[in-house]
Amino acid sequence: MPLTASATIAGNTAGTADVALSLSPTTALFSPANLVPGQAVGSPQLQVSNTGTVDEYYFIFADWQGVSPTTATEAQVLADRLNIYIEASPATVLYNGNIAGLYNQPTGGRLLISPQDDLLTFVVSLPSTTGNIAQNLDLSVDLVFTAQSSPLA
């Protein structure tokens, strides 16, 4: 036989909040064409603004795919080797690893107090140990930002 228990607590209220981010600029940050092993390219800073009504945690994802004639398998090879370094000012590393691993980063989210901003710097590099396996491969990468009002549990 199932058992259900409930309790009523006087004085509790519920409300709503607006969780929102804006990014500037909204154009491409960089276009590192023809990187060779050992080379890196940086970007201008990206401003991430908390435009919501509450403090929030944001996360960064990489949505990547091959650019023709690069196949999906070849794109995976490049995404596994292409490194992306993301730093928030002042000197806080949010992620430093391959494009393929840029998922739900930073771990636990980055707290952004309302209505403050973060300035992010990105550096993309192809490690010198890559060799010729990534030669003539092309990848398109969209950086996706999500936000929520509490950290991941």
N, C-alpha and C positions, 0 to 999 in steps of 0.2 A: 504494500500500500504506500503510495507516494505521500511525502510530508512537505507541506509548504509553510514557511514562516515569514512573517513580515513585521515591520516596525514603523511607526510614524514618529517623525522627529519634527517638532514645532520650530518654526523660524527659518527653515531651509528655503532657499530661493534658487531658481535656475535662470540663466540668462544666455545671451548669445554674444559672440565676439566675431570680429572680422579678421581673418588671417590672410594677409596679402603681401606679396613682394613685387617690387619693380626693379628692372635692370636697365643700366645705361652704360655704354651705348647698346642699342638693339641690333646693330649691324655686326658683321663678322669681326671677330677680334684679331685674327691673323689668318694668313694663307701660306703656310710653310711649304711651298712647292719645291720639289727636288731636294729634300733633305738627304744628306749623305751621312753614313755612320760617323758618329762623333760630333755632329752638328746640332745646335739648339737655336730656337727662335722664340723670342718673348713677345708679349702683347702689351697694348695699352691697358691701363687699369679698368676693371669692370666695377661699377658701383652697384651694390646690392642694397636696396632700401626696404626697410620694414614700413610699409604703407598701411598696415592693418591697425587695429585698435588694441592689440595685446602683444606682449612679448612672444616671440616665436622662435622655433628652431628650423633652420633650413638645411637642405641636403642637395647634393649635386650628383647627377647621373650623366654618363656619356651615352648618347644614342648614335651609334656609328654604323656605317655601311660602306661597301666598296663602291667606287666610282668606275663605271664601265671603261675599259674592258676587265677591270679587276673583279674576279669572282668572289662569292661569299667566303669560300675557303681561303683564298689569298688575302681577303680583307681581315680574316681572323688572324692570319700570320702577322700582318702589319699591326693590328690592334694589340696583339700580345707583346710586341716589341717596342712600339712607339710609347715613349714616356711622357706623362703630363705632370707638372709640378704646379700646385695651386697654393698660394700664400695670401693670407689676410693680413692687412696692416694693423698693428705693427708686428712683423716677423713671427706670424703664427702659421705653421704649415698645416693646411687642411687636407692635402693629399699629395703623395709623391709615389707614383707607380704607373703601370701601363694603362693605356686607354681602356682595354677590355675589363680591367678591374675597377674602373670608376663607376661604382654603383653604391648609392646610399652613403655617400661620404660628405663630411667627416662622420666617423662612427659616432652614433648618438646625436648627431646634428650640431649645428653651430648656432648658439644663442644669439639672437639679434633683438635687442631691447627696442620697444616702440618709443619713438619714431626714428631710431638711429639708422646709420648706414655702415656698410663694410666696403672697403676697397680691396679688390682681389687682383692679384697679378698671376698670370699664367705663363709657363715656359714649356714648350714642347721640344723634345729631343729624341734623337735616334741614337741609342748607345753604340759606341765604337765596336762592340762585340757582335753587332747584328750581321755583319757580313753581307753577301750578295742576295740572301734569301728574300729581302724586301725590295730589291731593285725593280723599278718601274711599276710598283704597286701604288694605288691611289685610294684614299680613304676620305669620306665626308663625316664630320663629327659635329653633332649638335649637343651643346651642354644644356641640360634640363635641370631647372631648379624647382624644388617643391618645398613647402613649409607646413608646419603644424604647430599647435599651441603648446605641445609638451614634448619632452625628449622621448626617444624610443625606449621602451621598457625592456 
